[in-house]
Amino acid sequence: MIYLKSWENNDYQKAHMRTPKYVVLVALIAGCGVMPSGIADRSIDERFRSKIAEYERECASGRANYADVGCRLLKLSPRNYDGPGMVTVEGQPLPIPQEWVATKEGRFAHSIRLPQPLGADSGYKEGMSPQQYFEHLCAKEAGEFIYRTVERVEGLYQMRPRSFAGNDLMSHLYAIEDPYGHLSSTQEFPRFVRPLRYRFFETAAQDWSTTPQSQRGSVHPSYFAAPKPGQVIERFSGYDGKNDLTAKKEFDIAPSSQYGYIWRGVRRPYDRESGMCQ
């Protein structure tokens, strides 16, 4: 997975910011780990495809309840990385699932070109075990790369909102782009907004006005206001790092931040086949 804390001075930025400014702060590349190998004589990819084929037979026969996780998994795509639904982008050495670029934020994230620590083949050698390949990527590619730093940054804009990844996505070898990316804005902003950090945090507006009173908890009432037409940004500020009631939310028509961050999944040869996601 790559995190890009950046704003590119391009049409996307001009359309979404009041004060465009170019800067690339940090790129972070990390692997998610190796899934349990289970049956030693079959690859993770082979076991996944076999299980999907089993689900197809059961769901087609009517023996399985449609609500079963197996039948739901059949609706997720892509089924694998050598089938249909893959697209080529500027920022990745290999084709990626078209779902990754289904939004303008996704297209922007995957258009950013960064220096590749490894070649397009990532150093994969035939016969590598999943653990060996994972350790190779960790040693040669993972890390934190600082391209430029800036001072006096008051707030951050989360350019590509995250959606919750439920059990279905987390059970699929290929469909999920980022297994760590299922945090909501309420979980993101306390990392940034507090004394000695940033004054505010911005992301895409969400309407929580229909949240039942019993589920609102001990947060400020402003969380549950509804955005007005044209208000596409929500901004959190005031959090003292201790009391949740000090954090307030307001809506706006555009971000105020000069700087933002974005994320994207990474494709490497034989990564998902080996049970790895990045």
Buried (B, 14 or more C-beta within 10 A) or exposed (E): BBBBBBBBEEEBBEEBBEEBEEBBBBBBBBBBBBBEBEEEEEBBBEBBBEBBEEBBEBBEEEEBEEEEBBBBBBEBBBBBBEEEBBBEBEBBBBBBBBBBBEEEBBBBBBBBEBEEBBEEEBBBEEEBEBBBBBBBBBEEBBEEEEBEEEEEBEBBBBBBBBEEBEEBBEBBBBBBBBBEBBBEBBEBBBEBBBEEBBBBBBBBBBEBEEEEEEEEEEBBEBBBBEBEEEBBBBBBBBBEEEEBEBBBBBBBEBBBBBBBBBBBBBBBBBBBBBBBBB
